[in-house]
Amino acid sequence: MAETKRPAHQYDESKIKTLSSLEHIRLRTGMYIGRLGNGSHYDDGCYILLKEVIDNAVDEFIMGYGRQIDLDIEGPRVRVRDYGRGIPLGKVVDCVSTINTGAKYNDDVFQFSVGLNGVGAKAVNALSRHFVVRSHRGGEFVEAVFRQGRLVREHKGRDPHAADGTFVEFEPDPETFKDWSFRLEHIERRLRHYSYLNTGLKLVLRWNGEQPRVFLSRNGLMDLVMEELASDGSEPLYPPLHYTSRTLEFCFTHSNSRYGETVYSFVNGQYTSDGGTHLSAFREGLLKAVNEFANVRFEAEDVRESLVGAVAVRLKDPVFESQTKNKLGNTEIRAELVNKVREELLHFFQRNRTIAETLLAKVRDTQQLRRELQQVKKLARERARAISLRIPQLKDCRRHYDKRTGKGTGTMIFLCEGQSAAGSITSCRDVETQAVFVLKGKPLNVWELKREVMYKNDELYNLMQALNIEDGLEGLRYEKVILATDADVDGLHIRNLMIAYFFRFFEPLVHDGHLYVLETPLFRVRNKDRTLYCYSEAERDAAVRELGGKPEITRFKGLGEISPREFARFIGPDMRLSRVEYAPRPEATAILDFYLGRNTPERRDYIMEHLVVPDSE
């Protein structure tokens, strides 16, 4: 048999490319600043650029130079001025344009810096359409102007009246950052964190010409903990325990009105939203101290329930899991941190026995509630076995996901709103990999309820069993959990209630990226020859122009209106899914408290104040 010839693709020296550091940053942006986003999320790229510049200014304060940082934001343009030592004048251009250049490698100059990799300011420069840096030292200055990381001009001069320090101005490049904008609440929150972690540092924000906002903390992490409690009207069960040294600071208390654990963690001033070694060491040290003082063996969940706190460490050589520094990876510090937290808390408990007894009473109450919950779980399992060995709302698939081996990749379960939508999906699904779970009307709002509600509510219990996540994600039966609700007000409400359910009781499911929303078309536009499905009004208008004439336009109000024949394409290879993005509990709690909590009058007032009434034609 003649050998089939494959098309010739020439692979020679001409195909090998070497990118400059500037080209690499612009081509592989995610490696340097993580997600791009549009400014709606705290960790979007525009805030990472801002953080990298402010980090350099804060590093000066940490080393004892400059007690104020000025931040001026006008639209997309940012100006940051510190009053530290200023970049050495002969290295101004190199420090903001040449990778692996800087003083952060020198322990004599910067001992506890976040920006240890020599990339931060260079990435900001490379990703800005306009970037200016000016360093003032001893009455002289050097200014350099860049465009997309390329030097446009350099200027030297004298200004005997200017204080020493560094000025940076930048504007993110619209070629990289599309349809984005800064949000004041994210910037304010970041600046508050800087102030809590750097007691005595004054940060002054000028936002689009408004009156300056000043951020200054005198009590460090104590202020952060008290602000977090005040955010939802919680009261500390006892005065927060606060310890501070040159390399470690932690503060915490318990609250009777909180569910779960809320602990912020920081490394060298950087908020580590995914925690890491320092957070796990703090938790272990706390557990050991409580058990040793009480001479009782409590479980970790008993001690950490309703805990509100923060922990910050300063390290010479922090190792992060990515350039965006969301998780600390230094394992060698764990034992020392655990022991330090344990020792300091034992000393505190001995000196403050009233507070220690209050803490222990809270832990005992939690332990008792957990034991009662175990009984509720047992009764729920017995009731489920007595009714049926099958989950009546589940139309299962043949293959299942195994997190440990990776088998079953691509399996999914659709959580559908009612029998009508479930019928459309069930009739056209792939029975090998696609399961369906039917929700009977609106699920229970569980945001302010305790875990026992899952064992008393049949629907929530059956869903937990269908997913097999009662004891963690190890048994998760489907790689993707997909919310398939109607694109109307009721459907969006059901979607939000389900997101709250997973976030409250099964946070790792959201954190690990298993929760999705199914995007289904809002419109069908067709003529005799072609049919186009549109997911927004803009797509509908474009389809009308493309087809010309007067095509037929159908507005889908619910998934049940889409025929199974049509629906097959929307859950097939071209399926549109939006992953529910994870936000750490400290960030998400305030939002979910407002929209799902017991603050109906406040929520009603907000709706009335922001209600948009379309103009009558």
HUUR-V769278 format. One record per residue. N is the residue number from 1. SS is DSSP state (hx for helix, st for strand, lp for the rest). Layout:
<<N & SS> <N & SS>>
This chain:
<<1 & lp> <2 & lp> <3 & lp> <4 & lp> <5 & lp> <6 & lp> <7 & lp> <8 & lp> <9 & lp> <10 & lp> <11 & lp> <12 & lp> <13 & hx> <14 & hx> <15 & hx> <16 & lp> <17 & lp> <18 & lp> <19 & lp> <20 & lp> <21 & hx> <22 & hx> <23 & hx> <24 & hx> <25 & hx> <26 & hx> <27 & hx> <28 & lp> <29 & hx> <30 & hx> <31 & hx> <32 & hx> <33 & hx> <34 & lp> <35 & lp> <36 & lp> <37 & lp> <38 & lp> <39 & lp> <40 & lp> <41 & lp> <42 & lp> <43 & lp> <44 & lp> <45 & hx> <46 & hx> <47 & hx> <48 & hx> <49 & hx> <50 & hx> <51 & hx> <52 & hx> <53 & hx> <54 & hx> <55 & hx> <56 & hx> <57 & hx> <58 & hx> <59 & hx> <60 & hx> <61 & hx> <62 & hx> <63 & lp> <64 & lp> <65 & lp> <66 & lp> <67 & lp> <68 & st> <69 & st> <70 & st> <71 & st> <72 & st> <73 & st> <74 & st> <75 & lp> <76 & lp> <77 & st> <78 & st> <79 & st> <80 & st> <81 & st> <82 & st> <83 & lp> <84 & lp> <85 & lp> <86 & lp> <87 & lp> <88 & lp> <89 & hx> <90 & hx> <91 & hx> <92 & hx> <93 & hx> <94 & hx> <95 & hx> <96 & hx> <97 & hx> <98 & lp> <99 & lp> <100 & lp> <101 & lp> <102 & lp> <103 & lp> <104 & lp> <105 & lp> <106 & lp> <107 & lp> <108 & lp> <109 & lp> <110 & lp> <111 & lp> <112 & lp> <113 & lp> <114 & lp> <115 & lp> <116 & lp> <117 & lp> <118 & lp> <119 & lp> <120 & hx> <121 & hx> <122 & hx> <123 & hx> <124 & hx> <125 & hx> <126 & hx> <127 & lp> <128 & st> <129 & st> <130 & st> <131 & st> <132 & st> <133 & st> <134 & st> <135 & st> <136 & st> <137 & st> <138 & lp> <139 & lp> <140 & st> <141 & st> <142 & st> <143 & st> <144 & st> <145 & st> <146 & st> <147 & st> <148 & lp> <149 & lp> <150 & st> <151 & st> <152 & st> <153 & st> <154 & st> <155 & st> <156 & st> <157 & st> <158 & st> <159 & lp> <160 & lp> <161 & lp> <162 & lp> <163 & lp> <164 & lp> <165 & st> <166 & st> <167 & st> <168 & st> <169 & st> <170 & st> <171 & st> <172 & st> <173 & lp> <174 & lp> <175 & lp> <176 & lp> <177 & lp> <178 & lp> <179 & lp> <180 & lp> <181 & lp> <182 & lp> <183 & lp> <184 & hx> <185 & hx> <186 & hx> <187 & hx> <188 & hx> <189 & hx> <190 & hx> <191 & hx> <192 & hx> <193 & hx> <194 & hx> <195 & hx> <196 & hx> <197 & hx> <198 & lp> <199 & lp> <200 & lp> <201 & lp> <202 & st> <203 & st> <204 & st> <205 & st> <206 & st> <207 & st> <208 & lp> <209 & lp> <210 & lp> <211 & lp> <212 & lp> <213 & st> <214 & st> <215 & st> <216 & lp> <217 & lp> <218 & lp> <219 & lp> <220 & lp> <221 & hx> <222 & hx> <223 & hx> <224 & hx> <225 & hx> <226 & hx> <227 & hx> <228 & hx> <229 & hx> <230 & hx> <231 & lp> <232 & lp> <233 & lp> <234 & lp> <235 & lp> <236 & lp> <237 & lp> <238 & lp> <239 & lp> <240 & lp> <241 & st> <242 & st> <243 & st> <244 & st> <245 & lp> <246 & lp> <247 & lp> <248 & st> <249 & st> <250 & st> <251 & st> <252 & st> <253 & st> <254 & st> <255 & lp> <256 & lp> <257 & lp> <258 & lp> <259 & lp> <260 & lp> <261 & lp> <262 & st> <263 & st> <264 & st> <265 & st> <266 & st> <267 & st> <268 & lp> <269 & lp> <270 & st> <271 & st> <272 & lp> <273 & lp> <274 & lp> <275 & lp> <276 & st> <277 & hx> <278 & hx> <279 & hx> <280 & hx> <281 & hx> <282 & hx> <283 & hx> <284 & hx> <285 & hx> <286 & hx> <287 & hx> <288 & hx> <289 & hx> <290 & hx> <291 & hx> <292 & hx> <293 & hx> <294 & hx> <295 & lp> <296 & lp> <297 & lp> <298 & lp> <299 & lp> <300 & hx> <301 & hx> <302 & hx> <303 & hx> <304 & hx> <305 & lp> <306 & lp> <307 & st> <308 & st> <309 & st> <310 & st> <311 & st> <312 & st> <313 & st> <314 & lp> <315 & lp> <316 & lp> <317 & lp> <318 & lp> <319 & lp> <320 & st> <321 & lp> <322 & lp> <323 & lp> <324 & lp> <325 & lp> <326 & lp> <327 & lp> <328 & st> <329 & lp> <330 & lp> <331 & hx> <332 & hx> <333 & hx> <334 & hx> <335 & hx> <336 & hx> <337 & hx> <338 & hx> <339 & hx> <340 & hx> <341 & hx> <342 & hx> <343 & hx> <344 & hx> <345 & hx> <346 & hx> <347 & hx> <348 & hx> <349 & hx> <350 & hx> <351 & hx> <352 & lp> <353 & hx> <354 & hx> <355 & hx> <356 & hx> <357 & hx> <358 & hx> <359 & hx> <360 & hx> <361 & hx> <362 & hx> <363 & hx> <364 & hx> <365 & hx> <366 & hx> <367 & hx> <368 & hx> <369 & hx> <370 & hx> <371 & hx> <372 & hx> <373 & hx> <374 & hx> <375 & hx> <376 & hx> <377 & hx> <378 & hx> <379 & hx> <380 & hx> <381 & hx> <382 & hx> <383 & hx> <384 & hx> <385 & hx> <386 & hx> <387 & hx> <388 & lp> <389 & lp> <390 & lp> <391 & lp> <392 & lp> <393 & lp> <394 & st> <395 & st> <396 & lp> <397 & lp> <398 & lp> <399 & lp> <400 & lp> <401 & lp> <402 & lp> <403 & lp> <404 & lp> <405 & lp> <406 & lp> <407 & lp> <408 & lp> <409 & lp> <410 & lp> <411 & lp> <412 & st> <413 & st> <414 & st> <415 & st> <416 & st> <417 & st> <418 & hx> <419 & hx> <420 & hx> <421 & hx> <422 & hx> <423 & hx> <424 & hx> <425 & hx> <426 & hx> <427 & hx> <428 & hx> <429 & lp> <430 & lp> <431 & lp> <432 & lp> <433 & lp> <434 & st> <435 & st> <436 & st> <437 & st> <438 & st> <439 & st> <440 & lp> <441 & lp> <442 & lp> <443 & lp> <444 & lp> <445 & lp> <446 & lp> <447 & lp> <448 & lp> <449 & lp> <450 & lp> <451 & lp> <452 & lp> <453 & hx> <454 & hx> <455 & hx> <456 & hx> <457 & lp> <458 & hx> <459 & hx> <460 & hx> <461 & hx> <462 & hx> <463 & hx> <464 & hx> <465 & hx> <466 & hx> <467 & hx> <468 & lp> <469 & lp> <470 & lp> <471 & lp> <472 & lp> <473 & hx> <474 & hx> <475 & hx> <476 & lp> <477 & lp> <478 & lp> <479 & lp> <480 & st> <481 & st> <482 & st> <483 & st> <484 & st> <485 & lp> <486 & lp> <487 & lp> <488 & lp> <489 & hx> <490 & hx> <491 & hx> <492 & hx> <493 & hx> <494 & hx> <495 & hx> <496 & hx> <497 & hx> <498 & hx> <499 & hx> <500 & hx> <501 & hx> <502 & hx> <503 & hx> <504 & hx> <505 & hx> <506 & lp> <507 & hx> <508 & hx> <509 & hx> <510 & hx> <511 & hx> <512 & lp> <513 & lp> <514 & lp> <515 & st> <516 & st> <517 & st> <518 & st> <519 & st> <520 & lp> <521 & lp> <522 & lp> <523 & st> <524 & st> <525 & st> <526 & st> <527 & lp> <528 & lp> <529 & lp> <530 & lp> <531 & st> <532 & st> <533 & st> <534 & st> <535 & lp> <536 & lp> <537 & hx> <538 & hx> <539 & hx> <540 & hx> <541 & hx> <542 & hx> <543 & hx> <544 & hx> <545 & hx> <546 & hx> <547 & hx> <548 & lp> <549 & lp> <550 & lp> <551 & lp> <552 & st> <553 & st> <554 & st> <555 & st> <556 & lp> <557 & lp> <558 & lp> <559 & hx> <560 & hx> <561 & hx> <562 & lp> <563 & lp> <564 & hx> <565 & hx> <566 & hx> <567 & hx> <568 & hx> <569 & hx> <570 & hx> <571 & lp> <572 & lp> <573 & lp> <574 & lp> <575 & lp> <576 & st> <577 & st> <578 & st> <579 & st> <580 & lp> <581 & lp> <582 & lp> <583 & lp> <584 & lp> <585 & hx> <586 & hx> <587 & hx> <588 & hx> <589 & hx> <590 & hx> <591 & hx> <592 & hx> <593 & hx> <594 & hx> <595 & hx> <596 & hx> <597 & lp> <598 & lp> <599 & lp> <600 & hx> <601 & hx> <602 & hx> <603 & hx> <604 & hx> <605 & hx> <606 & hx> <607 & hx> <608 & hx> <609 & hx> <610 & hx> <611 & lp> <612 & lp> <613 & lp> <614 & lp> <615 & lp> <616 & lp> <617 & lp>>
